[in-house]
Structures are given as C-alpha cells and as structure tokens.
Amino acid sequence: MELDPNFSRKLISLGGKSLKKCYQCATCSVICPISPDDNPFPRKEMIWAQWGVKDRLLKDVDAWLCHHCNDCSEYCPRGAKPGEVLAAIRAAQVQTYSWPSFIPKIMAHPASFILFLAIPAILIYAVLKYAQANLGWGYIPEGEIVMSNFIPHIYVELAGFVVGGFVGLVALISAYRFWNAITEGGAKVFDIEAIDDMEMEIKARKSFWQAVLSALWDIITHNRFKDCGTSNYRYFAHLMMFYGFILLGISTLGAVVYLQMGMELALPPTDPVKVIGNLGFVALFAGTTWVIFKRFSDPERLGLGSYFDWFFVILLYLVAISGIAIELARLAESTTAYYIYLIHLIFVFSLLTYAPYSKFAHLLYRAIAYVYSESTGRKVEK
Amino acid sequence: MSTILVIGGGIAGLTAAIEAAETGYDVIIVEKNPYLGGRVAQLRKYFPKLCPPYCGLEIFFKRIKSNPRVKILTMAEVESIEGSAGNFDVTIKINPRYVNDNCTACNECVEVCPVERPNDFNFGMDNTKAIYLPHEMAFPLKYVIDPEYCKKDECKACLSVCKYKAIDLNMEPQTMKVNVSSIVVATGWKPYDASNLDNLLPEHPDVITNMMMERLAAYNGPTKGKIVRPSDGKEIESVAFVQCAGSRDENHLPYCSAICCLATLKQATYIREQYPDAKVYIFYIDIRALGRYEDFFAKVQKDENVVLIKGKVAKIEEDEDGLIVTAEDTATGVKTRQKVDMVVLATGMQPSSSEYKVPGIEYDEYGFVVPKEGIVAAGVARKPADVASCNEDATGAALKAIQVVRGR
C-alpha cells in the first residue's frame, strides 16, 4: 500500500477541508442511510484520505454511491464533514480518469474560469468574422427577431455535432478507465450462503443488463437519493434539475426534427416543442436556484461546495438564465436577443465541452457506479 | 474575617471544607440539595477501591460532626457575591425544608402522606411521597417536603402524626449575609442530558444512562440493587454500553468526560456479578483507562462474556422484545447489529453551571469555573474528573483558599 501525502492535500484543496479532524469513531457509516453493511462508507474513505491511500481512493466506487446527504456531517462528532470529503474524492476521480489530463489540471485553478470561457468566445468571434467575410451571414439582422437570419441553424447544429463528438469520445475514455479501475480483481457474481444440513445456497447475482436496467430505474426515480435526511431538499432539487435537463433535451431533439422538416425555428410560445422547452427551463432554473439558495442559507450544515462543484453549477445557471433572456428579448422584439444568443452559445459550449472534466461528469460515473453496485449487490436492502 | 465559603457539598466540597477546618479555619458549606454527598452518594461503588460510597462519605460526616469550625447549610444557594479576595460579602438564600431539627426520621409522616413525586435521587425510576427522606443514608438525617407536590394546608396529614412537632408548613425562605475571605466553588456536575442524543432512542425506558445504572445497582436504589430491565423487570441476558454518548462530540460536549470508560468497565462487573451468563457489549472509540486503572481494564477485558467493539453506536432501534444497536466494527469494517435487552448510554459530565450559575462566578464556554483572586474551583466544577482526583484537587483548593485567608 502506497501512501501519498500530496493526495491528502489534493483532497483538502478539492473541498475535503476538515478531513484531518476525523477520529474514526464510525458514526458516519452507521448514520448514513444508503451505506451497505459490508465495508460501509464513509469511515474507511476518511482514514484513506487522511493517509493519502491514493490507489484505493481512486478505485473507490463507494464515493459514487454517496449522495452527499450530509447526515454523516450532521452527526459527525468532530466536524470532519465526511460528506465533503467524499465529494472531493469524486472530484479527484473525475480529474484522474478524464482525458487529456492537462485540461483538468488547468481547470483546478479557479482563475482559469476566464480562460475556459474565453476559448468559446474567441472561437465564436472567429467564426462570425469568417462568415461575415466569406459566407454572408453573421450580421445583426433587421426586422423580426429570427436567429437563423443571424446564424443559420445548420452551423449551430454542426458545432453541436463537433462538441458532442468530442465529449462522447472523452466520456468513453473516462468510462473505460473508471470501469477498469473499479472492477480490478473482477466483480463478484455469486452469493454463497450456508443453510441447514450442510447445504449451501448459491445465488447468481444480476447479469450486467439486469444491473443496467435496475440502475436506470434508480436514476429515473431517484430512489437512492430519497433516503437522505439532512439534505433531503436535494432529492427534490436534483429531480427538478434532472427532468428539466431531459425536457430541454427533448425540445432540442424536436427542434432538430423541425429543422430537418425545413421549418422555421422562431417558434410561437404555444408550439409543443417550445412548451416542453420552457417547462424544462423552469424546472432546471428552479432546481438550480433552490440548490444555490440552500447552500448559502446554511453553509455550515449543507456545505458551500468546492470550486469544482461551482464550475458546473454556475455554468448550468448561466445557460438557463441566458436561454430565457433570449426568449424574453425576442418577445420584446429587441435586437439584444442576438447578443444574448451569442453569450448563450458561449455558455452552452462551455457546459458541454467541459462536461467530462467538471461535476457534470457525475452522470457518467454515478451511472457506472450504480451498474457496478447493482451487479455486485452492493446496495442497502430495504 | 477568616472564613472560607465552600459552594457545593459533594465529594470535592466536603474534602475542601474538612481539610481547611482541620487546619484551623472556619468554613461554611452551602449545599443546594437537602443532603450532602452529591453525585458520589448516588453511586453503587466508586473508584479507586470500588467500595460503596458511604465508606468514604461516613468518614467525612463524622469529621464534620466533630469539628465545630464547619457550618453546614443545606437547601441553600448563593444569591450574590460582592467584594474582592479577603473580603467577600455573600448573600445566601436558604430554601424552606418544612421540617425542622426535631425530626427523628421515624417515617410516620411518609406513611400518611397521600401524594407522590418522582424520585430525582433515582432519576425518576421510582417515586417518593411529597415528604421524604432523600435517601437512606442522607446526612443530615432529616426529612424534607417537596413544595411542588405537597398540598400543604389542604392536607396537613403529616402534621397530625408527627409527635415531635418537626413539620412546619409555613416555613419561609431565609436570606443570610456572611463575610468570607475566600471561596471554593465545588458545584460539581450533572449527567449530560441524554434526550439530546436523538439517534440513540433516549426516550425508550430500556435505554438508560450510566448514572441510572448506578442507581439500579445500588442497594438503596429503585430495585434494591437488582439489575433488571426497566420496562418489564426482566432479568438481564445482554447489555450494550454506548461510550462517548454525548462526549467528545462537537454537537454535545466537545471534551472527554474522563470517567465514562472506567464507569462502564465497573458497571460491566455489576452485571457480570449478578448474571453469570449475561453478555456485555461495550462499543467504544478508544478506552481511556489511564494510569493505574489500566489494570482494572485488563481484568474486565479477560472476562469472556465482555465483548469490546471498536466503533461508536450511532443507531438504536426497538425490536421485538429488545433493542438493536448498530455500529461499524472498525476492526473488521462490517456494520454490526447487536440485539440486547437494554442499553446503557455512557453519558458524560456537564458542569452544574449548565443549569444553575452562581451569581458572581465566572465560567468558561463549557461552564467550568474560571478561577480568580480569592475564588478557587475544585472537582468537576473545574474539569471532568473521577472521585480520587477530585479529592486531591479539593485538598489543593483548600490550600489555595487558606493562602488568601492568611495572606501570602
């Protein structure tokens, strides 16, 4: 077992500030409503974090079974805040398994936020200048506010495919690395139980696809989240953000279909695609606002969150706000809509492109962790 | 002008008082309860020799009785302290006992008294009448009436049976002023309020505190010393002890209460002596048996029926005919669920100032006394400690108090 004190320091910088206060009483493991009986978390993670047991922490799938309820932190007699330490471990895993590795290294510094916003801004500026010179679009149009008069949708779609392709590739690499790390030594497939008369019962664990289905069900219903005590609000807030996102996704798909059908995209507010989009926005905006408000209202109990965390939350919020601002400006028939649109594009580009390196990646890691935990039976039986 | 005031008549206050008196100084003991002896009087056995508390307390009382320099005021509280070292003006309020010195403790009054009150000496595990003797060995040996429960003029049943004219239902509070040179604050402690430990099922009758266990095991306790399950009187087959219940915990008492580990090991022997087959499970963070107490720990550890599990209990649940305590055994990394008949919460020591502050005394953030010129703290009013350490501490406090009287 190798110990790396620098990894301890890294976890502290990623938000696990109080990890050294832990005195291993194991209150956390018992108070946690979603920790399994065998090798429960987060007590073991706390001592690994203190000693800098890097390889175990990076292979620790349990970090993703934690939903940051903060019940552990609430009852921790030392104020060691295991909930935040586990969040820091998750952040460290995201930074470790994503590719190329220099991106998360730069992103770890809060000052780089400007840089990461500047990249899409410069790209979009360059594209606009090029289009104005060579393609004849990219000027602020006059008359009715129609985005495709400013930038034809086909180009936005194209950019979307490029970004999506890149994100998909990085996500695949991350997922592959993460899955290999956590399944090292093989996933347990059988349960052997002794019963009477020297007999044994051998029960096969769920198959991979069964596990995927159960995991999906847990994700759709937020089943595991529900048992949270202290931060119970997060179950509802996350549910809103989650479904808000899905609705926005559906509405984006609808828009693509409309485009393929050759329809104009300055949709009236009554169009079903627009309705779904607006509903999605409301859910996402309300959920995010709730999260931000809660964090500031009781930072001692609920945790203010680390920069890693905020990078995602802020981008999400900016996307939501700028998105609705375009719609409002368009309804007010103001040409500011075009400028807001540009800003919105910057935020959307950032949110998606940096997803594999930011907290956004949790949807990938947590889903994999769910599948793994389902297939190995590492779950609290109810 | 050469008197020492001792606030608190527990083991520390008594020690300080008698040491100072026997050195030749006048002492006034102010005790809030109707009896002396404090928390020690409630114990079944106490360290270091594990004798019953009256072994030691009786000797103190004899020394006090034969020393004219000690003046005892029970049911008394300090109302104000003014002045400075060498010259404190102290106002003392003496609450009415409703029973005077004629009392011979014949018990006739109790037999006719129609009203009951929860017995605070036994932490409410049984009742006394509204007129009662605080406990069998109480000193001074005088009955007392609880005005909260006594119906006074409506009843007067006791008045008619008392042959000694010892009962006076019209007794009023009195105030007296004394001038003292120095003050020893030995106001002691109270068990930390277990009802704050919301994850440990504190309201359940079979979840008791370690001080309640002392009363259960004591011969003058609610069960005459037989340890049984409080809810139904069942004999004990298994007990879980929950260490650090509210101690070393920023949400409760942030400090180590110093005595709970040894108290639990001692109480494990109470159970094992009464029940040869009973199992005792002790859940701990680490066992703090310091100095010579290590031997006692080793002795208890040898008992095969005493199981020590490293991991703090964080959940207690009611189960069919018993309780289930859950802890992560940190040695194996497995959550253990142990079913037991009853649970003892090893609650810690909270300085008495948490509910009653002596006016004119300064306290730190936890409620321990901050000493200043002429005011000395002794015993648990100063820091959590066992009986033997309190005695030593109080002897030192007596010396400090004498130095003020004599001038250094």
Interface residues (C-beta under 8 A of the other chain):
Chain A: Y23 Q24 C25 A26 T27 C28 S29 V30 I31 S35 D37 D38 N39 P40 R43 K44 Y75 C76 P77 R78 G79
Chain B: N199 C244 R248 D249 E250 N251 H252 I285 G311 K312 V313 A314 K315 T326 A327 E328 T330 G333 V334 K335
